[in-house]
């Protein structure tokens, strides 16, 4: 304070109100420390922002450099010249989908064609193995019965194979003996039938002369001679080759049948182990379904073939047609090709009736064959086969045609059971049928 003359007054001591505390040094130190910490935090935040901005700038520069480098390495694709008056249009979804399915179907078709070519090349092995599987499915109950009596499985399988050989041999021997015994009578009847045809050509609506009939006969003989004319050595070699193929196929059939019956479980286990571990369960269950379908098909086909043969034999016996037993054996073997096998074999009975007794008996024989086929197709087969081997007739016809194209008569024989197995396994894998029930111990052990 200064007075009026500018002299400074002496400092007076601070007068504090009684009861007020003076500031302490600790409070001032805490306030200073808080201020310093706040300033340090502000400086750290500024430094962090500066670092992030630097990193973002470096990343952007690196990304630009990478894009420039890729653009330098990638060849420049010149844009397609646009036609005048046109604009680029995206491919429609339908065409895109059709194209994607198209190349897949082409790949599947090529793979299927390769498989069929390989099977056709190896038909001398594949067809006997499939026939052996059919025989195994037929006789496995007999082997199981022999095993239950105490015989070892190998001995039971050997007895079953010998039994199959004896049964087939006896059937063929009996039919051949009957044909040989009546061949002379049938030849006489054939000559009479040809004479009747000659008289009909002369006296019938054609009114052909003897010279015309002789000309027709000479032309027919010339065509037959031309068709059969060839080098005798070539004929001998062809017959020898066919005989060798038949013997080799028979050998494969017999040995495959024996091992399927004796060691079917081990063979199937080995096949399952070849598949990936995760798929073995589905493969095993599919094999069970396939085996059930195959066994039911074969057993039902044997019953149907026997009924066809017995029915056509009864009709032939009633009409007095010769070679009844031979006709029955032929129909029995032909019935293993569904729908058409027994009918084609029954035409032999019609021809024999035509030659032996004339057209009226032949028509009656044809009616009997058709009646037996209708009873079989509409009553017996649906009852015996059931849902396990239920295949549409159109699929049966297509399978038979494909089998004939691939492997001839043998292909027609195995085409339908193969189609039945594929159908059953496909339904099983898609879950459209119930799971296969547990097989019996004997059937399970057989494969």
C-alpha positions in Angstrom: 0.0 0.0 0.0 1.2 3.6 -0.7 0.3 6.8 0.9 -0.7 10.0 -0.8 3.0 11.0 -1.2 3.9 7.8 -2.9 5.7 6.3 0.0 5.3 2.7 0.4 3.8 1.6 3.6 5.4 -1.2 5.5 3.8 -4.6 4.9 1.3 -5.7 7.4 1.1 -9.3 8.5 -1.8 -11.3 7.0 -4.8 -11.2 9.2 -6.7 -14.5 9.1 -10.0 -15.1 10.4 -10.0 -17.2 13.4 -10.9 -20.8 12.5 -9.5 -20.8 8.9 -6.6 -23.3 8.0 -3.6 -22.2 6.0 -2.9 -24.2 2.7 -0.6 -27.2 3.1 2.3 -28.2 0.9 1.0 -31.8 0.2 -2.2 -30.4 -1.5 -0.2 -28.2 -3.7 2.1 -31.1 -4.7 -0.9 -33.4 -5.6 -2.4 -30.6 -7.7 0.9 -30.2 -9.5 1.3 -34.0 -10.1 -2.3 -34.2 -11.5 -1.5 -31.4 -13.9 1.7 -33.0 -15.0 -0.1 -36.4 -15.6 -2.8 -34.7 -17.6 -0.2 -33.0 -19.8 1.6 -36.3 -20.2 -1.6 -38.0 -21.3 -2.3 -35.3 -23.8 1.2 -35.6 -25.2 0.8 -39.4 -25.4 -2.5 -39.2 -27.3 -1.0 -36.7 -29.7 1.9 -39.1 -30.3 -0.4 -42.1 -30.8 -2.5 -40.2 -33.4 0.7 -39.1 -35.1 1.8 -42.8 -35.2 -1.5 -44.1 -36.5 -1.6 -41.5 -39.3 1.9 -42.5 -40.3 1.0 -46.2 -40.3 -2.1 -45.5 -42.4 -0.1 -43.5 -44.9 2.6 -46.2 -45.2 -0.1 -49.0 -45.7 -1.8 -46.9 -48.4 1.5 -46.4 -50.2 2.2 -50.1 -49.9 -1.2 -51.1 -51.3 -0.7 -48.7 -54.2 2.7 -50.2 -54.9 1.2 -53.7 -54.8 -1.6 -52.8 -57.2 0.8 -51.2 -59.6 3.1 -54.3 -59.4 0.1 -56.7 -60.1 -1.0 -54.5 -63.0 2.5 -54.7 -64.4 2.7 -58.5 -64.1 -0.8 -59.2 -65.4 -1.2 -59.1 -69.2 -3.4 -56.5 -70.4 -6.6 -57.8 -71.9 -7.9 -55.6 -74.6 -11.6 -55.0 -74.4 -13.7 -56.8 -77.0 -14.6 -54.5 -79.8 -18.3 -53.7 -79.5 -20.3 -54.1 -82.6 -22.2 -51.2 -83.9 -25.7 -51.1 -82.7 -25.2 -53.8 -80.1 -24.5 -53.8 -76.3 -23.0 -56.4 -74.1 -25.7 -58.6 -72.4 -25.2 -61.0 -69.5 -25.7 -64.8 -70.2 -29.3 -65.8 -69.1 -29.5 -68.0 -66.1 -31.2 -70.8 -67.9 -28.4 -71.0 -70.5 -25.8 -70.8 -67.8 -27.4 -73.6 -65.9 -27.9 -75.8 -69.0 -24.2 -75.3 -69.9 -23.0 -76.3 -66.4 -25.2 -79.4 -66.4 -24.2 -80.2 -70.0 -20.5 -80.6 -69.4 -21.2 -82.6 -66.3 -23.4 -85.0 -68.2 -20.8 -85.2 -70.9 -18.2 -86.2 -68.3 -20.6 -88.8 -66.8 -21.4 -90.2 -70.2 -17.7 -90.5 -71.1 -17.0 -92.3 -67.9 -19.9 -94.6 -68.4 -18.8 -95.3 -72.0 -15.3 -96.1 -70.8 -16.6 -98.5 -68.1 -18.8 -100.3 -70.6 -15.9 -100.6 -73.0 -13.7 -102.1 -70.3 -16.4 -104.5 -69.2 -17.0 -105.5 -72.9 -13.3 -106.1 -73.3 -13.2 -108.2 -70.1 -16.5 -110.0 -70.7 -14.9 -113.4 -70.7 -14.1 -112.7 -67.0 -16.9 -110.4 -65.9 -19.9 -112.5 -67.2 -18.7 -115.7 -65.6 -18.1 -113.9 -62.3 -21.7 -112.4 -62.4 -23.1 -115.8 -63.3 -21.2 -117.3 -60.3 -22.8 -114.7 -58.1 -26.3 -115.7 -59.3 -25.6 -119.4 -58.7 -24.2 -118.5 -55.2 -27.4 -116.6 -54.4 -29.4 -119.6 -55.5 -27.6 -122.4 -53.6 -26.4 -120.5 -50.5 -29.4 -121.9 -48.4 -28.2 -125.5 -49.2 -24.7 -124.6 -48.1 -26.0 -123.0 -44.9 -28.0 -126.2 -44.2 -25.0 -128.4 -44.7 -22.9 -126.2 -42.4 -25.5 -126.5 -39.6 -25.2 -130.3 -39.8 -21.5 -129.9 -38.8 -19.7 -130.0 -42.2 -16.9 -127.5 -42.7 -17.9 -124.6 -45.0 -15.4 -125.5 -47.7 -16.7 -129.1 -48.0 -20.3 -127.9 -48.0 -19.4 -125.4 -50.8 -17.7 -128.2 -52.8 -20.8 -130.4 -52.5 -23.0 -127.6 -53.6 -20.9 -127.0 -56.7 -20.9 -130.7 -57.6 -24.7 -130.7 -57.1 -25.2 -127.8 -59.5 -23.1 -129.6 -62.1 -25.0 -132.8 -61.8 -28.4 -131.1 -62.0 -27.6 -129.1 -65.0 -25.9 -132.0 -66.7 -28.9 -134.3 -66.1 -31.3 -131.8 -67.5 -29.3 -131.2 -70.6 -28.6 -135.0 -71.1 -32.3 -135.8 -70.8 -33.4 -133.1 -73.2 -30.7 -134.0 -75.7 -31.6 -137.7 -75.5 -35.2 -136.9 -76.2 -34.3 -134.7 -79.1 -32.0 -137.4 -80.5 -34.6 -140.1 -80.2 -37.3 -138.1 -82.0 -35.1 -136.3 -84.5 -35.9 -138.8 -87.3 -39.6 -138.4 -86.8 -39.4 -134.7 -86.8 -37.3 -134.8 -90.0 -40.1 -136.8 -91.7 -42.7 -134.3 -90.4 -40.5 -131.4 -91.7 -40.4 -133.0 -95.2 -44.2 -133.4 -95.1 -44.6 -129.8 -94.0 -42.4 -128.6 -96.9 -44.5 -130.6 -99.3 -47.6 -129.0 -97.9 -46.1 -125.5 -98.3 -45.2 -126.4 -101.9 -48.7 -127.5 -102.7 -50.1 -124.3 -101.1 -47.8 -122.2 -103.3 -49.2 -124.0 -106.4 -52.9 -124.2 -105.5 -53.2 -121.2 -103.2 -53.7 -117.6 -104.1 -50.2 -117.2 -105.5 -50.7 -119.9 -108.2 -46.9 -120.4 -108.6 -45.6 -122.7 -111.2 -43.1 -125.5 -110.6 -40.4 -123.5 -112.3 -41.0 -120.5 -110.1 -41.0 -122.6 -107.0 -37.7 -124.3 -108.1 -36.2 -120.9 -108.8 -37.1 -119.7 -105.3 -35.7 -122.8 -103.7 -32.5 -122.5 -105.7 -32.1 -118.9 -104.7 -32.6 -119.8 -101.0 -30.1 -122.6 -101.3 -27.6 -120.3 -103.0 -28.0 -117.7 -100.2 -27.5 -120.3 -97.5 -24.5 -121.7 -99.3 -23.0 -118.2 -99.8 -23.5 -117.4 -96.1 -21.8 -120.6 -95.0 -19.1 -120.6 -97.6 -15.7 -120.0 -96.1 -12.3 -121.5 -95.6 -12.6 -124.8 -93.6 -9.5 -124.0 -91.7 -11.0 -120.6 -90.6 -14.2 -122.5 -89.5 -12.1 -124.9 -87.5 -10.2 -122.1 -85.8 -13.4 -120.2 -85.1 -15.0 -123.2 -83.5 -11.8 -123.9 -81.5 -11.7 -120.3 -80.3 -15.3 -120.5 -79.2 -14.8 -123.8 -77.4 -11.7 -122.4 -75.6 -13.7 -119.4 -74.5 -16.6 -121.6 -73.2 -14.2 -123.8 -71.3 -12.5 -120.9 -69.8 -15.8 -119.3 -68.8 -17.0 -122.6 -67.3 -13.8 -122.8 -65.3 -14.2 -119.3 -63.9 -17.8 -119.9 -63.1 -17.1 -123.1 -61.1 -14.1 -121.7 -59.1 -15.8 -118.3 -58.5 -18.9 -120.1 -57.2 -16.9 -122.3 -54.9 -15.0 -119.4 -53.4 -18.0 -117.2 -53.1 -19.7 -120.0 -51.1 -16.7 -120.9 -49.0 -15.1 -117.5 -48.3 -17.8 -115.0 -49.1 -17.4 -113.2 -45.8 -13.7 -112.7 -46.2 -14.0 -111.5 -49.8 -16.7 -108.9 -48.9 -14.7 -107.7 -45.9 -11.7 -107.2 -48.2 -13.8 -105.2 -50.6 -15.2 -103.0 -47.8 -11.7 -102.3 -46.5 -10.7 -100.9 -50.0 -13.1 -98.0 -49.5 -12.4 -94.9 -47.4 -12.9 -95.4 -43.7 -15.7 -92.9 -43.4 -17.7 -94.6 -46.2 -17.3 -98.2 -45.0 -20.6 -98.2 -43.1 -22.6 -97.1 -46.1 -20.7 -99.4 -48.4 -21.4 -102.4 -46.1 -25.1 -101.5 -45.7 -25.4 -101.1 -49.5 -23.8 -104.5 -50.0 -26.4 -106.0 -47.7 -29.2 -104.4 -49.6 -27.7 -105.6 -52.9 -27.3 -109.1 -51.6 -30.9 -109.3 -50.4 -32.1 -108.0 -53.7 -30.0 -110.4 -55.7 -31.0 -113.5 -53.7 -34.7 -112.6 -53.8 -34.4 -112.0 -57.6 -32.7 -115.3 -58.3 -34.9 -117.4 -56.1 -38.1 -115.8 -57.5 -36.7 -116.2 -61.1 -36.1 -119.9 -60.5 -39.7 -120.4 -59.3 -41.1 -118.3 -62.2 -38.9 -120.3 -64.7 -40.1 -123.6 -63.3 -43.8 -122.5 -63.5 -43.3 -121.3 -67.1 -41.6 -124.6 -68.1 -44.2 -126.8 -66.4 -47.1 -124.7 -67.8 -45.8 -124.8 -71.4 -44.9 -128.6 -71.0 -48.5 -129.3 -69.9 -49.9 -127.4 -72.9 -47.5 -129.2 -75.3 -48.4 -132.6 -73.8 -52.1 -131.9 -74.1 -51.7 -131.0 -77.8 -49.5 -133.9 -78.5 -46.4 -131.9 -79.5 -43.2 -133.9 -79.4 -40.0 -133.1 -77.4 -42.0 -132.0 -74.3 -39.0 -132.4 -72.0 -36.6 -130.5 -74.3 -39.1 -127.7 -74.7 -39.5 -127.5 -70.9 -35.7 -127.3 -70.4 -35.4 -124.6 -73.1 -38.2 -122.6 -71.6 -36.7 -123.0 -68.1 -33.3 -121.7 -69.2 -34.9 -118.9 -71.3 -37.1 -117.7 -68.4 -34.0 -116.3 -66.6 -34.3 -113.4 -69.0 -37.5 -111.7 -67.8 -40.4 -110.7 -70.0 -38.9 -112.0 -73.3 -36.8 -115.1 -72.5 -39.7 -117.6 -71.9 -41.7 -116.1 -74.8 -38.7 -116.5 -77.2 -38.1 -120.0 -76.0 -41.9 -120.8 -76.3 -41.7 -120.0 -80.0 -39.7 -123.1 -80.4 -42.6 -125.1 -79.1 -44.9 -123.3 -81.6 -42.5 -124.1 -84.5 -42.3 -127.7 -83.5 -46.2 -127.9 -83.3 -46.4 -126.2 -86.7 -44.0 -128.7 -88.3 -45.5 -131.7 -86.5 -49.2 -131.1 -86.6 -50.0 -128.1 -88.7 -51.1 -124.5 -88.2 -54.1 -125.1 -86.0 -52.1 -126.9 -83.4 -49.4 -124.2 -83.7 -51.9 -121.5 -83.0 -53.2 -123.4 -80.0 -49.7 -123.8 -78.7 -49.1 -120.0 -79.2 -52.2 -119.3 -77.2 -51.0 -121.6 -74.4 -47.6 -119.8 -74.3 -49.2 -116.4 -74.2 -51.6 -117.5 -71.4 -48.7 -118.8 -69.3 -46.7 -115.6 -69.8 -49.7 -113.5 -68.8 -50.3 -115.5 -65.6 -46.6 -115.2 -64.8 -46.3 -111.4 -65.5 -49.4 -110.3 -63.8 -49.7 -112.7 -60.9 -46.6 -114.6 -60.0 -43.7 -112.1 -60.5 -45.3 -109.2 -58.5 -46.1 -111.6 -55.6 -42.6 -113.2 -55.5 -40.4 -110.3 -56.2 -42.0 -107.6 -54.1 -40.5 -104.2 -53.4 -36.8 -105.2 -53.1 -36.5 -106.0 -56.8 -39.3 -103.9 -58.1 -38.2 -102.6 -61.5 -40.4 -100.9 -64.1 -41.0 -103.0 -67.2 -39.6 -100.2 -69.4 -36.4 -100.3 -67.3 -36.3 -104.1 -67.8 -36.5 -103.8 -71.5 -33.8 -101.1 -71.7 -31.6 -103.1 -69.4 -32.0 -106.2 -71.6 -31.3 -104.2 -74.8 -28.2 -102.7 -73.2 -27.0 -106.1 -72.0 -27.5 -107.6 -75.5 -25.5 -104.7 -77.0 -22.6 -105.1 -74.5 -22.3 -108.9 -74.2 -25.0 -110.6 -76.3 -27.1 -113.3 -74.7 -25.0 -113.4 -71.5 -25.4 -109.7 -71.2 -29.2 -110.1 -71.4 -29.0 -112.7 -68.7 -27.2 -110.5 -66.2 -28.7 -107.1 -67.1 -31.9 -107.4 -65.2 -30.5 -108.6 -61.9 -27.9 -105.9 -62.2 -30.6 -103.3 -62.8 -32.5 -104.7 -59.8 -29.5 -104.4 -57.5 -28.7 -100.9 -58.7 -32.3 -99.8 -58.1 -32.3 -101.3 -54.6 -29.0 -99.7 -53.6 -30.0 -96.4 -55.1 -33.2 -96.3 -53.1 -31.3 -97.3 -50.0 -28.7 -94.5 -50.4 -31.3 -91.9 -51.0 -33.2 -92.9 -47.9 -36.4 -93.8 -49.7 -36.6 -97.3 -48.2 -36.2 -98.6 -44.7 -32.8 -99.8 -43.5 -32.1 -103.4 -44.3 -32.9 -105.8 -41.4 -30.2 -107.9 -39.9 -29.3 -110.9 -41.9 -29.1 -114.3 -40.5 -25.7 -115.6 -39.5 -25.4 -117.9 -42.4 -26.5 -115.4 -45.0 -24.3 -112.7 -43.5 -21.3 -115.0 -43.6 -21.9 -115.7 -47.3 -21.3 -112.2 -48.4 
